[in-house]
Structure formats: structure tokens, C-alpha cells
Amino acid sequence: MPTEVFHGTCSPSIDSRLMVTNEHSAVENCKTVLNNVADNKWRQDRECDKMDSSLRITGSA
């Protein structure tokens, strides 16, 4: 059983034994967390791009 996969990847606070007994929900939680992280990362990048662009526009070219 690949229990290693779940250990400490998404929810370190959750006991790994609980994650193993409920693998399906662990995988779903993991996907949700990773999707949220990816979404936040994308949003962060967009904000940084906007900030970068406006700085370039207002700053000396």
C-alpha cells in the first residue's frame, strides 16, 4: 500500500493514520489543497505582473 504518498504532502496536521484509513478523502483533500495553491499562485503571478507593468509605465522608461 502506497501510504507514503499521503504522508506530509497536503495536511501535515492530519494524522497520517487517519489519512490512510480514508485514502479517498485524503486524495480529494489533497487535490483541493493543491488546486487552491495553484489558483493562489496564478493569482499572485497576475497581481505581480500588473504591479510590474504599472511600475514600468509610471517609472522612467
BALOBA-1460 file (C-alpha; in Angstrom, 3 decimals):
// residues 61
<rec num="1" residu="m" x="0.000" y="0.000" z="0.000"/>
<rec num="2" residu="p" x="1.497" y="3.354" z="-1.031"/>
<rec num="3" residu="t" x="0.765" y="5.134" z="2.242"/>
<rec num="4" residu="e" x="3.920" y="7.196" z="1.787"/>
<rec num="5" residu="v" x="2.193" y="9.344" z="-0.826"/>
<rec num="6" residu="f" x="-0.152" y="10.931" z="1.675"/>
<rec num="7" residu="h" x="2.355" y="11.496" z="4.430"/>
<rec num="8" residu="g" x="3.095" y="15.162" z="4.982"/>
<rec num="9" residu="t" x="2.136" y="16.259" z="1.480"/>
<rec num="10" residu="c" x="-1.053" y="18.251" z="1.935"/>
<rec num="11" residu="s" x="-2.161" y="18.322" z="5.546"/>
<rec num="12" residu="p" x="0.755" y="17.720" z="7.880"/>
<rec num="13" residu="s" x="-1.541" y="18.483" z="10.830"/>
<rec num="14" residu="i" x="-3.740" y="15.482" z="9.991"/>
<rec num="15" residu="d" x="-2.514" y="12.217" z="11.470"/>
<rec num="16" residu="s" x="-1.180" y="10.082" z="8.626"/>
<rec num="17" residu="r" x="-3.002" y="7.044" z="10.052"/>
<rec num="18" residu="l" x="-6.334" y="8.816" z="9.583"/>
<rec num="19" residu="m" x="-5.355" y="9.655" z="6.035"/>
<rec num="20" residu="v" x="-4.514" y="6.022" z="5.325"/>
<rec num="21" residu="t" x="-7.820" y="4.722" z="6.706"/>
<rec num="22" residu="n" x="-9.670" y="7.157" z="4.499"/>
<rec num="23" residu="e" x="-7.499" y="7.266" z="1.408"/>
<rec num="24" residu="h" x="-10.171" y="8.510" z="-0.966"/>
<rec num="25" residu="s" x="-10.963" y="11.624" z="1.029"/>
<rec num="26" residu="a" x="-7.247" y="12.158" z="1.608"/>
<rec num="27" residu="v" x="-6.736" y="12.213" z="-2.138"/>
<rec num="28" residu="e" x="-9.697" y="14.549" z="-2.622"/>
<rec num="29" residu="n" x="-8.424" y="16.869" z="0.115"/>
<rec num="30" residu="c" x="-5.010" y="16.783" z="-1.447"/>
<rec num="31" residu="k" x="-6.385" y="17.725" z="-4.859"/>
<rec num="32" residu="t" x="-8.450" y="20.522" z="-3.348"/>
<rec num="33" residu="v" x="-5.470" y="21.912" z="-1.466"/>
<rec num="34" residu="l" x="-3.198" y="21.663" z="-4.481"/>
<rec num="35" residu="n" x="-5.803" y="23.301" z="-6.718"/>
<rec num="36" residu="n" x="-6.206" y="26.146" z="-4.244"/>
<rec num="37" residu="v" x="-2.460" y="26.571" z="-4.049"/>
<rec num="38" residu="a" x="-2.172" y="26.596" z="-7.833"/>
<rec num="39" residu="d" x="-5.038" y="29.090" z="-8.079"/>
<rec num="40" residu="n" x="-3.436" y="31.362" z="-5.493"/>
<rec num="41" residu="k" x="-0.083" y="31.088" z="-7.241"/>
<rec num="42" residu="w" x="-1.708" y="32.059" z="-10.537"/>
<rec num="43" residu="r" x="-3.493" y="34.974" z="-8.909"/>
<rec num="44" residu="q" x="-0.270" y="36.053" z="-7.229"/>
<rec num="45" residu="d" x="1.565" y="35.967" z="-10.540"/>
<rec num="46" residu="r" x="-1.182" y="38.030" z="-12.184"/>
<rec num="47" residu="e" x="-1.026" y="40.632" z="-9.410"/>
<rec num="48" residu="c" x="2.749" y="40.778" z="-9.660"/>
<rec num="49" residu="d" x="2.548" y="41.172" z="-13.424"/>
<rec num="50" residu="k" x="0.062" y="44.019" z="-13.051"/>
<rec num="51" residu="m" x="2.205" y="45.707" z="-10.423"/>
<rec num="52" residu="d" x="5.292" y="45.226" z="-12.565"/>
<rec num="53" residu="s" x="3.556" y="46.708" z="-15.617"/>
<rec num="54" residu="s" x="2.220" y="49.747" z="-13.766"/>
<rec num="55" residu="l" x="5.636" y="50.373" z="-12.236"/>
<rec num="56" residu="r" x="7.175" y="50.267" z="-15.671"/>
<rec num="57" residu="i" x="4.541" y="52.647" z="-17.039"/>
<rec num="58" residu="t" x="4.818" y="55.189" z="-14.216"/>
<rec num="59" residu="g" x="8.595" y="54.818" z="-13.787"/>
<rec num="60" residu="s" x="11.194" y="56.239" z="-16.080"/>
<rec num="61" residu="a" x="11.365" y="54.174" z="-19.253"/>
